[in-house]
Amino acid sequence: MPRRSDSLSLRQARRIAIAAQGFDLAGHGEGRGASPAGRRHLKRMAEELGVIQIDSVNVVARAHTLPGFSRLGLYDPADLDALAYGGRRRALFEYWGHEASYLPVALQPLFRWRMERARRGEGIYTGLASFGRERADLIAAVRREIETDGPKAAGELSHDHRGEGGWWGWSEGKRAIEWLFWAGIVTTATRRGAFERIYDLTERVLPRAVVDAPTPDMATAHRELVRRSAIALGIGTERCLRDYYRLGVAETRQAVAELVEAGDLVPVTVEGFRNPAYLAAGARIPRRVEARALLAPFDPLVWQRERTEGLFGARIRLEIYTPAEKRTHGYYVLPFLLGDRLVAKVDLKADRAGSALVVQAAHREEGAGDDVAAPLAEELLLMARWLGLADVQVMPRGDLAAALAREVG
């Protein structure tokens, strides 16, 4: 463990981050052989990450299913649904962690301060906060309806649910149930299809031990969330530690100071970093890492863009909302991690009708050569297999496309 005065090279910092996030194939990657990774492997991964961002983008696969593939290889996404919606024995629950997220159920008490703030109209969307103050009667009625009738989708409420006009096109019933979700009074019992939440009272959904667990004070909760962020990240600046669970500046600063004093965080300087960094106590500092992964744009390794640029020298941008003619690398671009570097970007699309994983563009990162094409091709073929697609097709766009097409064959 480095002393407080020690510094780390950039490559050491990268390896710490990659190992902490579960990418070192020496200890993970159970589904890269003949058999898929099991549910216990996925549960371990989710608990180590501490948060998986939920997103409905389905260009390749639903975005929150990709971190599992990136770390484990082949696995059954139905196992993720089982962990999140498997009755009172579930291991994950939905709430606002980083953004809308799957979180380990044991963390629920640590977010009760956020739920309480939402009830007071703080830390919540302005329109929803105003609605909470103005329509407390309707919110109470929706809660009673769910309590009496059982789990319901927003569209099944007896209140107006047509969603015609209004804030975000939501009906008042939908706004009421979303307020209850923010406040932690209801949670997602299950989902109907990919998108429709079925809500029930939180006390009837989560494991009894979690519901009955004491509520820590806000300072204790922040300290524990920052500690867990540091363990998941391995190393990061104060801003990185704050961003993982979207915490406040003052609360994070206090938590960091207390964790340093307790020895849970070790201040270090990192080559090229402008700001001080903090190393999680006990973080592994590998001499090398054997990593190979296609990363979702919402993967925790890369979602804090400043950290990604500082560690890897790679600029990651989501260009879905950029006009096609102005995109640099494509519509849905996945960075490719190889060893301790981000070496390429590929714009992917699952053509389910044609049973092909289409590489619409392939670009090298600066300093990468054609030798990245072979391992990238292997990972794309594994992804196609995971998605149940028969083929990988490489379009002739990007400076890596020709070499990748030769490897794919």
ZAKEVO-293504 format. One record per residue (C-alpha): y, z, x. Coordinates in steps of 0.25 Angstrom, whole numbers, plus 5000, padded with zeros to 4 digits. Layout:
! ZAKEVO-293504
YZX ...
END
This chain:
! ZAKEVO-293504
500050005000 501449965006 502350085009 503650085002 504350015014 503349905015 503549755011 502649655006 502549505010 502649404998 501249364999 500749514999 501649534986 501049404980 499649454983 499949594977 500449524964 499249424963 498249534965 498949634955 498949524944 497449504946 497349364952 496649404965 495249334962 494549434971 494649534960 494849454948 494549314943 493249354936 493249224927 493349124938 491849114940 490749074930 491049184920 492349214913 493049354915 492649454905 493549534895 493549654905 494149564916 495249524906 495549664902 495649714916 496549594919 497449634907 497549774911 497849744925 499049654921 499549744911 500149634902 499749494898 500949414892 500549344879 501049204876 500649104866 500848984875 499548904875 499748784883 498548824892 498048954886 498749064879 499649114890 499149264890 497649214892 498049154905 498249274914 496749304911 496349174916 497249174928 496649304933 495249304928 494849154926 493949124914 494049224903 493949224888 495349234882 494649294870 494449414879 496049434880 496149434864 495049534864 495749624873 497049614865 496449614851 495149684852 495349794842 495649934846 494949914859 495849804864 496349814878 497749744876 498849744866 500049654863 501449704866 502749664873 502349694888 502849584897 503149494885 502149494873 500949544880 499549594880 499549734886 498449834889 498349934878 498450044887 499950004890 500350014875 500850154877 501750104888 502450004879 502750104868 504150124874 504349974871 503849984857 504750104854 505950024860 505549914851 505650004839 507050044843 507449904844 507449894859 506749804868 506449714857 506949574853 508349594847 507949524833 506749614832 507449734835 508549704825 507449674815 506749814818 508049884814 508349804802 506949784796 506349924798 505849924784 505049784786 504449834799 503949964792 503349874781 502649784790 502149904798 501549964785 500949834781 500149824794 499749964793 499249954779 498649804779 498149804794 498449694805 499349574801 499949454806 501449444804 501249334794 500349424786 501349524783 501849534768 503249524773 503849384775 503149314786 503549174785 504449174797 505549084792 506749084801 507249224806 507149284819 506149194827 505649144814 504949274812 504849334798 505249484795 503849524795 503549464808 504749524814 504349664808 502949654814 503449604828 504449724828 503249814825 502449744837 503649774847 503649914842 502249934844 501949974830 501049854828 500249764838 499349644838 498049674833 497549534835 498049394835 497649284825 497549154833 498349154846 499649194840 499649274827 499749424830 499049514820 499749654820 499249794817 499749934820 499649964835 498950094832 497850014825 497749914836 497749984850 496650074855 496750214850 496950274864 498150184866 498750214853 498650364855 499050354870 500350434872 501650354874 502250374887 503750384889 504550264892 504750294907 503250324909 502850194902 503850114910 503350174923 501850144919 502249994915 502949974928 501750034936 500849944928 501749824931 501749854946 500149854946 500049724938 501049654947 500649724960 502049704965 503449674959 504849704959 505449794948 505849674940 504349634940 503849774936 504849774925 504549634920 503049654919 503149734906 504649694903 505249834906 506649884907 507449884920 507850034920 506450074916 505749994926 506650044937 506350184934 504850154933 504850084946 505550204953 504550304947 503350224951 503850204965 504050354966 502650374961 502050274971 501550174960 502550074965 502850044980 504149974983 503949854993 504749734997 504149604996 504549485004 505549394997 505749494986 507249524983 506849654975 506049774979 504549764974 503549864970 502049864974 501149934964 500450054970 499050014974 499349864973 498349774981 498949694992 497949584994 497849515008 497549384999 497349354985 496349254979 497149204967 497049084958 497649074945 498448994935 499549084929 500149084916 501649084916 501549214909 500649274919 501149414924 501049364939 502149264936 502949304924 504049374932 504649244938 505449314949 504249384954 503449254954 504449184962 504649304972 503149314974 502649174973 503849084975 503449014962 504448984951 503749004937 504448954925 503948934911 504348794907 503748794893 505148794886 505748694897 505948554892 504848464898 505748384906 506348504913 504948574917 504648594931 503148614931 502748604916 502548664903 501548774905 501448804920 500448894926 500648934941 499448934950 499149054958 498349034971 498049144981 499449214982 500349094978 500749024966 500448884971 500548784959 501048774944 500248694934 500748654920 499448664911 499048634897 497748654890 497448524883 496448574873 496248454866 495848374878 495148494884 495948494897 496848584905 498048494908 498848514921 500148454917 500748474930 500348544943 501448584954 501248654967 502048774971 502848764984 501948774996 500748744988 499848624992 498748534986 497748644990 498148724977 497548614968 496148644970 496248794966 497148754955 496148654950 495048764949 495948854941 496348744932 494848704929 494548854927 495748864917 495248744910 493848804909 494448934904 495248854893 493948774889 494548644894 493748534900 494648474910 495948494919 496848374919 498048364929 499248284926 499948214937 501248304937 501648404948 501448404963 500048464962 499448384951 498748274960 498048374969 497648454956 497148334949 496248304961 495648444961 495448444946 494748314947 
END
